[in-house]
Amino acid sequence: MKNHATRIGILLVIGLIAASGLAIADGNIGSVAPLGVIPQPTPQPLTVNIWTDKSSYMVGETLTIFFSVSQAAFIYIYDIQPDGIVRLIFPNAHSRGNFVSAGSHSLPDGLYKFTVTPPPGTEHLQIFASL
């Protein structure tokens, strides 16, 4: 029984030496192989601009909104009315697709109009873009 345990111990030691010799011959002791090359594009700033076809309007007039975006992005445009009410005007029921390509765009882009309504005063357009 003692001889049998000694033989098993010797076989284990020989097996460990052989396994470590293979690792040394392979040259991978303590080294980690890379998983692959992962490209990291240089981040580009996202810029947006918004403007209208005129600087002022009378109640009842229609207006066109223009905007430009430097990259393809999701766009949200809000109208802040003189009385403080904020309305989402893009996307809307007529223009649901708010992912736009880089470049200049105009609204309305379909069979609808933006018409100036009371109360009179200064309104603000706010545009948000998200990648």
N, C-alpha and C positions, 0 to 999 in steps of 0.2 A: 504494500500500500504506500509506503514511504517512497519507494522507487518510482511508483506510478505518479505521485504528486511532484516529484523532482523532474520527471520527464515532461510533464505538462508545463511546469514553470520554465524549463529550458526552451520548450517549443514556443511559449509565449514571448520570451525574450528574443528568440531568433526571428519570430514574426514581426515584432516591433522594430528590430534593427533593419530588416528587409524593407518594411514599409517606409521607414525614415530615409533609407538609402534611395528609394524610388523618388521620394519628394525632393531630395537633394539633386538627383540627376535631372529632374524636370526643371529645376531652378525656380520653383514657386514657393520657397519657404518664406512665409510671412508676407507674401505679396498678394495684392487683390487685383484681379483682372477687371478692367472697366466694363460696365454693362453696355456701353455703346456711346456713340457721339450724339449728343442732343443739341441741336442748333438753338442758340439763344439770340433771337433777333433784337436789334437795338430798338428800344422803345422810342416811338415817335410821339410828339405831343399831339393831342387832339384839340383842334381849334374850331370854333363855330362863330358865325356871324349871322345876324338877323336884321332885316330892314323892310320897309314898306315902299310902295310905289310913290307915295306922297308924304310930306311931313305933317300935314293936318287934313282933317276931313270934316264934313258936315253930316249931321244925322241923316241917314237914308242913303248915303253914298256907299259904293262897294269899294273894297280895297283888295290889294294883292300883297301877300307876304312873300318875301324872298329870304332864303337862308343858304349858307354854304357851310360845308363841313370838310375837314382835311382828310378824314378817313371814313370808311364805311362805318356807320354807327346807328344806334337806336336814338330816335329824336322824339322829344316831347316839347310842345309849345303851349304856353299858358298865356292867357289874356288877363291882366290885372286891371279891372275897371276903376273908374274914378271913385265909386262908392266902396271900394275895397273888396268887392267880390272877385274871386279868382276862378276862371273857367279853363278847362283843358280844351284847346281848340285843335290840337293835332297830337295823336291820332284822333279820329272822330268816326262817326257812323258811315261817312262817305269815303274816307281815306283811312283805312285800318292799318295798312302796312307802314309801320314807322321805322323799319330798318331801311336806311337809304345808303346809296353809294356815295363815295367821295365826290365833291363838286357842288355846283349850285343847283338849287331847286326852287320851285315856286308853288304857292298855295293860293287859292284852291287849285287842285290838280284834277278835278272831275267836273261833274255836272251840278255843281253847287256854287254859292257865292258867300263871301263874308260881307255883311252889311252892317254899317255903323248904326248903333241903337242908343237911345238915351240911357243913362244921364250924360249930358255933355261934360267934358272935362278931359284931363290928360289920362290916357291909358298907357299901359306899359306891356310890351311883349317880352316874355322870358323864355329862353330856349335852353333845354338841357340835352346833352349828348352823352351817350354811354356806349362803351365798346362791348 
